[in-house]
Amino acid sequence: MKEHLVLAASDHNPILPAPTEIVVGFVAFLLLLFVLNKYAVPRFEKLYKERSDRIEGGIARAEEAQAEAQRTLEQYKAQLAEARAEAARIRDDARAEGQQILDDMRSQAQEESDRIINQGQAQLAAQKAQVIAELRADLGRHAVDLASRVVGESLEDEDRAQRTVDRFLDELESTSAPSTSTSS
């Protein structure tokens, strides 16, 4: 029964707050709303703006850095292509120069070979002429000796001996010339 009495004495509904509490709660809410709008919301807005600016700036800087990297990559590719073209040109020039050097060396070797051959032929001709002269002299002496033995008189006269030797050699050359020209 006592419980019943306590409830009856306070005519107040326990679910609904007291009107003074509602007014005090409403004033406290308005005061909190004012303080939040005056101090906290502008600060949140400022931080939000700074953060969004930072993010947008970071994105812009990233896009700018990406564009710069793309330009640098294109420059690198252009320089690489230019370097490859230059290397190809240098290789071609080196090949051409090497071929020119080989051609020059071949022509110099051919000239040197021709010079050596000509010099050898000239030397051979000179030696041949010398041998022929020596052989003519030896043959002439032998011919004079033989002729003087056959004739029985002395052919010691130098002019006469020389004429006899020359005539003999001319006759010998004329008889041996047709046989040597047919064998050659």
Phi and psi in degrees as a GROMACS rama.xvg file:
@    title "Ramachandran Plot"
@    xaxis  label "Phi"
@    yaxis  label "Psi"
@TYPE xy
-61.6995  -35.6795  LYS-2
-66.2129  -39.1722  GLU-3
-63.8867  -35.904  HIS-4
-69.6637  -37.776  LEU-5
-67.4621  -37.3805  VAL-6
-70.9765  -39.1368  LEU-7
-70.6907  -30.0322  ALA-8
-73.5763  -29.3643  ALA-9
-106.88  97.2848  SER-10
-68.9759  18.863  ASP-11
-96.6793  138.487  HIS-12
-82.7425  127.498  ASN-13
-73.1921  -17.3191  PRO-14
-79.1601  -39.6179  ILE-15
-89.4664  135.217  LEU-16
-74.2842  166.923  PRO-17
-73.1312  149.076  ALA-18
-59.3591  -32.8096  PRO-19
-68.3408  -36.9487  THR-20
-66.7634  -35.7268  GLU-21
-66.1455  -44.3974  ILE-22
-66.037  -45.2384  VAL-23
-64.4883  -42.2191  VAL-24
-63.7247  -39.3777  GLY-25
-66.9299  -42.3829  PHE-26
-65.4497  -41.7059  VAL-27
-64.6722  -38.9425  ALA-28
-63.5  -44.1588  PHE-29
-64.1788  -40.1576  LEU-30
-64.0975  -43.301  LEU-31
-64.253  -42.1328  LEU-32
-61.8001  -42.4086  LEU-33
-63.2513  -46.3124  PHE-34
-63.8207  -42.5154  VAL-35
-62.8303  -45.9777  LEU-36
-66.0431  -34.8026  ASN-37
-76.7587  -40.4616  LYS-38
-115.417  -50.041  TYR-39
-76.1956  -47.0132  ALA-40
-62.3564  -45.7589  VAL-41
-61.2346  -35.4633  PRO-42
-67.0592  -43.2958  ARG-43
-61.4989  -42.089  PHE-44
-63.4764  -42.3822  GLU-45
-63.789  -47.0308  LYS-46
-62.6831  -40.7191  LEU-47
-63.2798  -43.87  TYR-48
-63.9415  -45.6207  LYS-49
-60.3822  -42.2608  GLU-50
-67.0007  -43.0051  ARG-51
-67.1697  -37.0883  SER-52
-63.9685  -41.6972  ASP-53
-63.332  -42.5421  ARG-54
-66.0798  -46.9488  ILE-55
-64.3333  -39.7349  GLU-56
-64.6696  -40.5796  GLY-57
-63.4082  -40.5159  GLY-58
-65.5099  -44.0997  ILE-59
-63.1166  -43.1919  ALA-60
-64.7034  -38.784  ARG-61
-64.8593  -42.4926  ALA-62
-64.5539  -40.2285  GLU-63
-65.5364  -42.6194  GLU-64
-64.9215  -38.2142  ALA-65
-66.5259  -41.0082  GLN-66
-64.1097  -41.356  ALA-67
-63.8239  -41.5497  GLU-68
-63.7259  -38.6031  ALA-69
-64.8882  -43.4903  GLN-70
-62.2378  -43.5851  ARG-71
-63.2877  -40.3474  THR-72
-63.3983  -42.2749  LEU-73
-64.1664  -41.6656  GLU-74
-62.7322  -41.8876  GLN-75
-62.2054  -45.2734  TYR-76
-63.03  -40.2175  LYS-77
-64.7112  -43.7139  ALA-78
-64.803  -38.5927  GLN-79
-64.9423  -43.6558  LEU-80
-63.6793  -40.4099  ALA-81
-64.389  -41.8266  GLU-82
-65.1119  -38.7631  ALA-83
-66.0693  -41.6389  ARG-84
-63.5953  -41.708  ALA-85
-63.5538  -42.2304  GLU-86
-63.517  -41.2803  ALA-87
-64.2848  -40.8234  ALA-88
-64.9242  -41.7073  ARG-89
-64.3795  -41.7312  ILE-90
-61.7498  -44.4826  ARG-91
-63.6039  -42.3975  ASP-92
-62.3348  -41.9612  ASP-93
-64.7694  -40.7014  ALA-94
-63.1536  -45.4563  ARG-95
-62.9822  -42.7723  ALA-96
-65.2484  -40.3812  GLU-97
-63.2832  -41.781  GLY-98
-64.3091  -40.5648  GLN-99
-63.1263  -41.9936  GLN-100
-63.5944  -42.9951  ILE-101
-61.6724  -44.064  LEU-102
-62.379  -43.0456  ASP-103
-61.6024  -44.1154  ASP-104
-65.5678  -38.6153  MET-105
-63.9165  -44.0609  ARG-106
-66.6035  -39.116  SER-107
-64.4106  -41.111  GLN-108
-65.0344  -40.5082  ALA-109
-64.8219  -42.6187  GLN-110
-62.6155  -43.4884  GLU-111
-64.3349  -41.4057  GLU-112
-62.5553  -45.8369  SER-113
-61.1142  -42.2325  ASP-114
-62.8513  -44.3043  ARG-115
-64.8545  -41.54  ILE-116
-63.4837  -46.3934  ILE-117
-61.5828  -42.5087  ASN-118
-64.3347  -41.5165  GLN-119
-64.3105  -41.7855  GLY-120
-65.3417  -40.6366  GLN-121
-64.1653  -42.2752  ALA-122
-65.7144  -40.6275  GLN-123
-64.4677  -40.3928  LEU-124
-64.7895  -40.9623  ALA-125
-64.6746  -43.0573  ALA-126
-65.5287  -38.9017  GLN-127
-62.218  -44.7957  LYS-128
-62.5046  -39.8949  ALA-129
-65.8152  -43.5129  GLN-130
-64.4157  -42.1572  VAL-131
-61.8954  -42.3282  ILE-132
-63.7481  -42.6093  ALA-133
-65.8252  -41.2285  GLU-134
-65.5764  -39.566  LEU-135
-61.1024  -42.5504  ARG-136
-65.2155  -45.6425  ALA-137
-64.0799  -44.6097  ASP-138
-63.2597  -39.51  LEU-139
-62.6412  -43.8584  GLY-140
-63.1608  -44.4702  ARG-141
-66.0206  -38.5438  HIS-142
-65.3912  -41.7845  ALA-143
-63.9362  -43.2272  VAL-144
-61.2031  -45.8476  ASP-145
-65.0665  -43.5786  LEU-146
-64.0152  -40.5105  ALA-147
-69.3316  -31.0114  SER-148
-71.4421  -41.0632  ARG-149
-70.7655  -46.62  VAL-150
-74.8561  -33.1239  VAL-151
87.9365  6.88451  GLY-152
-123.793  160.937  GLU-153
-80.7007  132.929  SER-154
-111.403  45.2382  LEU-155
-77.8965  -16.6408  GLU-156
-64.055  122.877  ASP-157
-65.0492  -46.9499  GLU-158
-64.8083  -44.6238  ASP-159
-65.2401  -41.9933  ARG-160
-64.1393  -41.2057  ALA-161
-63.911  -44.3905  GLN-162
-62.2504  -41.7826  ARG-163
-63.6751  -43.4403  THR-164
-65.0614  -44.739  VAL-165
-62.4489  -42.6753  ASP-166
-63.5993  -42.3838  ARG-167
-63.0534  -43.9503  PHE-168
-68.1079  -37.8525  LEU-169
-62.8364  -42.6215  ASP-170
-65.0823  -38.395  GLU-171
-66.3946  -41.8469  LEU-172
-66.872  -38.9435  GLU-173
-69.6363  -32.3806  SER-174
-80.6952  -30.2685  THR-175
-89.851  -16.6153  SER-176
-63.6777  -46.4958  ALA-177
-63.7698  -34.0241  PRO-178
-73.7839  -34.4065  SER-179
-76.3511  -31.3953  THR-180
-73.5432  -28.7225  SER-181
-78.2885  -29.6946  THR-182
-80.5933  -22.2949  SER-183
